[in-house]
Structures are given as C-alpha cells and as structure tokens.
Amino acid sequence: MLYIDENILLETDFAQELYRKHAQRVAVIDYHSHISPHDVAVNRTFDTITSIWMENNPYVWRAMRANGVEEKYCTGTEVDDWQRFEKWAQTMPYLMRSPLYLWSHLALKSVFGIDEPLNAQSARRIFDACNEQLQGGGLSARSLLRRFRIACVCTIDDPIDTLDHHRKLKSEGCDIQMLPTWRPDKAMNIEKKEFRGYVKQLGEVANIDISTFESMMDALQRRHDFFAQNGCCMADHQLEEFYDEEYTDSQIEIIFEKAMRGQDLSRGEVRQYKHCFLKRTAEMNQESNWTQQYHYGILLDNNSLLYDTLGQGVGADSIGEPYTAHAMSHFLDDLHTRGKLTRTILTCMNPADNDMLCSMTGNFQEAGIPGKLQFGMGWWSNAQPGDINEQINALSRFGLLGRSIGVSTGSRSLLSLVRHEYFRRLLCNLLGNDVAKGLLPADIDSLGILVEDVCYNNAHRFFGF
C-alpha cells in the first residue's frame, strides 16, 4: 500500500511548485545537532537499519516504553538487531498522528525508497530491504549527510572534548562542514552529583588548578579559546528557565566552595550561581563574536532509575512550566545595556511560550544585524504540523518570517535529518494555503526567495558559514 508520495503535506499546486523549485533545491545548515562526530569523522557504515535508526534515539525509546516494551529492546545489548526492530515496528501503528510516525515514514521513503507503512506485518520485509541497501557501505554517515543535502552540521560538544573528530574531517578536505558547539552545562549544573568530578576533569584538561569559581571560569575561558581555534563560533545552553536572583562575587565564591565540599545548596543559591554563570558565559560569547543558543522550558531526566542506569538524555524529559519572561527580559536587557549581547537564539520546549518568545526577540535587535535575536523553532513538543504552523504564525505576528534562520534538528539519529524536509514541506504548504485564500500574492518568485532564505540563506548569513 502506497503511503508516502512526492506531494505529501503539500495541499495545493502552488505549494508543490514552491517546494520543488525552491525549498527542495537549497542546501541545509543543521546548526544544532546531537549526531556523533565520531561517526562522521570515520564515515561509519551500518550493518542494519536498527543501528542507524534506533541506536541512539530517545524519541524511539520513549515511544517503545509507552507501548509497554521491555527496556532491553530499547537500550539493552542482550537482544539482536532484528528483535529490536521488530518491537519498534510493532509500536509504529500506535504512533498514528504522532509526528514521529510521519518522520519515520518520510525517512524510509527519502533514504530507502520504501513507501509502505511499517508495522508488524511489513517489518521483516522492510528490515531486509533496508539492510540490503546498507550492504557495501553505500549509505555511510557522510553519504547520508549528502543525501539530506547537509552543507554544515554543528555538533554539541562539552568544553573538555578534544575535538579530534572535527579536526580529522577538516584535514581531509571533506565537502561537508562539521563544526563544534561549546556546551558548558555540566559546569553550570552545580546541584548535580557529578559537578565536583566534572570540575576536576575540566581543570585537568585546561591545565588549571581549580579551587575557586574564578579559576573555574579561567579554565572555561581557556577551553572557549581552544574551541574558537578549532572553528567553533557557537555556544549552546540548556536550562529549565532563566534566573533573576541578585548575587555578589563573594556569594558566588561561597556557593562554589560549598558545592566543592559536597555540602547541600539551597534553591536560592543554585539559582544565584546559574544566573551568574549564564551572565559570565554570555560575556565570553560576545567577546568572541559567537552566536549563543538557549534551550529552556524542559524538565530533564525525570526518571531517576533510567538516569542512574543510562545517564542523561535517554527519553525521560518533560515540558516545564517556567514563569521566565521577567527573568529573561532582565537577563537580555542587562547584556544589551552593557554592550555584551551577541547574536542569540531563544528556543522553548513549551508551546505556551511561543508568543512571548517571538515578542521578546523584537526588544533587543540591532542596526546592521538583521534578526540578531532569533526565535528558535523547536521540535519534540512542537512537532505536529499544527505546532510547526503555529510557530511560523507566532513569528509572523511578532517578527519577520523572512529573516528567520529556520530550524535545526537537535537529532541524534542520522535519519532524523529528514525533519528539514518535513519543515520545508510544511512551510511551503502554509504559504500555498495563504495564496489560495488571497492572503499572499501568487508570486512564485517573491515567495521562492522567502522560502530559500528561511531554509538556507538566512542561516548562512547569520552564522557566517
């Protein structure tokens, strides 16, 4: 049964023309990605569809758990690839109306040419057909990036990372850019039990004896410089909310010392520390002329058993309910007033904040830098077609859609790069419907420029790569 055809999500002839002539032909800058730098550097090949799709995919694991599947089929090592894929296929029919259902079938169509629904009955046939195409290495990590038209991918990297994989790829003169992104969250999350051990690692890598907050910031600055020397021009920060607690330098030193002694911190102390940390790192980013991204509105690692067993980012996160508008405003205004606000992307996982975020970005723009503050269109809780449309509508209400840098995937799986196609189809469809209603002129050239800008050109100009 044919499911995915070339016009999926494109409801009008105008939308179809807009997609084929413009959205489909421009390259992709994936400016926030969790794909493995190692896999790209060594040009990893994959033995089975399971390894490329399910190996590091919290979206898939979360869906399987919700379907009652045992953890060994999600993240365990005691089952084979077919058994794991079979459980995923059995879960798929229950995902109907989930964006994951559509992404999955778009990926099967785009990469493997498979256009029938995945379910228990088709599982073995699809498993074998995909694996046959994977044999011989024709669908390696780099070839998949090319298949998805990726010109540049920005990975998420800890300040202590060696960046060896990024240097290897660059030294080979590869046609795909892979740039690191500096993500210092482990040094910010002072309340975590891993904090003290991480600070020790940071000191060793930076060759600095960290005994105070200031010496830790010196170590981070050294790693910030190292990342810049290796092509990095972006910082990424994931937080539950923005913070507005006042602090003094001496208070922060006391809080840091308490944490390093293993003493419990009050909620207020944690918030003071994080407020200070975000200010200091924002100043670093501005001084280096980097772009900074803030992802907030997410409650991380809610399942303690999964966290203790598997670590963070394994599919146990939820939407947060932060009341953060005032704190965000004060944070941005302070940086802006002091001339320390660099290009900034604000992304919230809670769709309730879309309008607030879009209106907030308009408060701190700057002459000569179109779209200096960007509304980051997110995934996860914002991924249904209606949710994507609402994000585009919110941006259109409060900002300039034509200056948007579009979307990134935030994905760990190479197949998840199909989200760029998904977004581009939805964008063209929304514009096509507006044309059909008489809300926009039926000018394929003008709207084509807008589409190409949102899908690629704006990001290319914004980031400088």
Buried (B, 14 or more C-beta within 10 A) or exposed (E): EEBBEEBBBBBBEBBBBBBBBBBBEBBBBBBBBBBBBEBBBBBBBBEBBBBBBBBBBBBBBBBBBEBEBEBEBBBEEEBEBBEBBBBBBBBBBBBEEBBBBBBBBBBBBBBBEBBBBBBEEBBEEBBEBBBEBBEEEEBBBBBBBEBBBBBBBBBBBBBBBEBEBBBBBBEEEBEBBBBBBBBBBBBBBBBBEEBEEBBEBBBEBBEBEBEBBBBBBBBBBBBBBBBBEBBBBBBBBBBBBBBBBEBEEEBBEBBBEBBBEEEEBEEEBBBBBBBBBBBBBBBBBBEBEBBBBBBBBBBBBEBEEBBEEBEBBBBBBBBBEBEBBEBBBBBBEEBBEEEBBBBBBBBBBBBEBBBBBBBBBEEBBEEEEEBBBBBBBBBBBBBBBEBBBBBBBBBBEBBBBBBBBBBBBBBBBBBBBBBBBBBBBBBBBBBBBBBBEEEBEEEBEEBBBBBBBBBBBBBBBBBEB
